[in-house]
Amino acid sequence: MSLLEGRVAVVTGAGSGIGEGIARAFVDEGACVALVGRSTEKLRQVASSLPPERVLCYPCDVSDRATIEAMGAEVSGRFGPVDLLVNNAGVNTLRRSVFEVDPLDWDYMIAVNLTGAFNCVRAVLPGMRKLKNGLVINVSSIAGKRASQLAGVAYSASKHGMVALSHSINEDEAAYGIRSTVLCPGEVSTPILEHRPVPVPQEDRDLMLTPEDLAQAAIFVATLPPRACVPELIIKPTVQVYS
């Protein structure tokens, strides 16, 4: 029997990178998965190599609350109540310091990275409460544990918020059997690196984590028994210093 057979998952930012890696791993382990992201083309490309009966593409912006509510209803109508949510959608910009970041970019990053995660939680929470079971995995960052000039002020703030969101879910929803884990990865080789102010050399990318590494971490958390909760999981490249 596959590890996630019978489970229903929503994965945001599923068109590439960490989201794609986790979505593929969940499907491989038997789950039905809704692929959520802004690019229809990218979602369809991911879905094209997965079993069509267990995949639903839902192109949307997670910051659009009404659309996310509709997504939750459509996924539940097709597969059944969602018991796995992976909030992975995230953005960053080139100008990142407190002085240089454009206020509009600040608003956009908070809307997508943090409010988007909240929107998705709210969309699936009623179903999880009825099930008396559910797991939310919030993909934050080491920048969500300590502010980072490299990540920038808005990204760091939004990822700190995701950590707080996860802990709040654990405090508020434990009575309903709902748990939350915040994954805090170090550097991961994904397309978001292309938006860094300074290009990352390939030899440095080769030493970073991969989306598959994060997918294995997500599988570990998702397959624990309901009595077990991992509030935080920090994972980093061996060569990256964490202190």
Secondary structure as the mmCIF struct_conf table of DSSP 4:
data_model
#
loop_
_struct_conf.conf_type_id
_struct_conf.id
_struct_conf.beg_label_comp_id
_struct_conf.beg_label_asym_id
_struct_conf.beg_label_seq_id
_struct_conf.end_label_comp_id
_struct_conf.end_label_asym_id
_struct_conf.end_label_seq_id
TURN_TY1_P TURN_TY1_P1 LEU A 3 GLY A 6
STRN STRN1 VAL A 8 THR A 12
BEND BEND1 GLY A 13 GLY A 13
TURN_TY1_P TURN_TY1_P2 ALA A 14 GLY A 15
BEND BEND2 SER A 16 SER A 16
HELX_RH_AL_P HELX_RH_AL_P1 GLY A 17 ASP A 28
TURN_TY1_P TURN_TY1_P3 GLU A 29 GLY A 30
STRN STRN2 CYS A 32 GLY A 37
BEND BEND3 ARG A 38 ARG A 38
HELX_RH_AL_P HELX_RH_AL_P2 THR A 40 ALA A 47
TURN_TY1_P TURN_TY1_P4 SER A 48 SER A 49
BEND BEND4 LEU A 50 LEU A 50
HELX_RH_3T_P HELX_RH_3T_P1 PRO A 52 ARG A 54
STRN STRN3 VAL A 55 PRO A 59
TURN_TY1_P TURN_TY1_P5 VAL A 62 SER A 63
HELX_RH_AL_P HELX_RH_AL_P3 ARG A 65 PHE A 79
BEND BEND5 PRO A 81 PRO A 81
STRN STRN4 LEU A 84 ASN A 87
BEND BEND6 LEU A 94 LEU A 94
BEND BEND7 SER A 97 SER A 97
TURN_TY1_P TURN_TY1_P6 VAL A 98 GLU A 100
BEND BEND8 VAL A 101 VAL A 101
HELX_RH_AL_P HELX_RH_AL_P4 PRO A 103 MET A 109
HELX_RH_PI_P HELX_RH_PI_P1 ILE A 110 THR A 115
HELX_RH_AL_P HELX_RH_AL_P5 GLY A 116 LEU A 131
TURN_TY1_P TURN_TY1_P7 LYS A 132 LYS A 132
STRN STRN5 GLY A 134 VAL A 139
HELX_RH_3T_P HELX_RH_3T_P2 ILE A 142 GLY A 144
TURN_TY1_P TURN_TY1_P8 LYS A 145 LYS A 145
BEND BEND9 ARG A 146 ARG A 146
TURN_TY1_P TURN_TY1_P9 GLN A 149 ALA A 151
HELX_RH_AL_P HELX_RH_AL_P6 VAL A 153 GLU A 173
HELX_RH_3T_P HELX_RH_3T_P3 ALA A 174 TYR A 176
TURN_TY1_P TURN_TY1_P10 GLY A 177 GLY A 177
STRN STRN6 ILE A 178 PRO A 185
STRN STRN7 VAL A 188 VAL A 188
BEND BEND10 THR A 190 THR A 190
HELX_RH_3T_P HELX_RH_3T_P4 PRO A 191 HIS A 195
BEND BEND11 ARG A 196 VAL A 198
HELX_LH_PP_P HELX_LH_PP_P1 PRO A 199 PRO A 201
HELX_RH_AL_P HELX_RH_AL_P7 GLN A 202 ARG A 205
TURN_TY1_P TURN_TY1_P11 ASP A 206 LEU A 207
BEND BEND12 MET A 208 MET A 208
STRN STRN8 LEU A 209 LEU A 209
HELX_RH_AL_P HELX_RH_AL_P8 PRO A 211 ALA A 222
TURN_TY1_P TURN_TY1_P12 THR A 223 THR A 223
BEND BEND13 LEU A 224 LEU A 224
TURN_TY1_P TURN_TY1_P13 PRO A 226 ARG A 227
BEND BEND14 PRO A 231 PRO A 231
STRN STRN9 GLU A 232 ILE A 235
TURN_TY1_P TURN_TY1_P14 THR A 238 VAL A 239
BEND BEND15 GLN A 240 GLN A 240
#
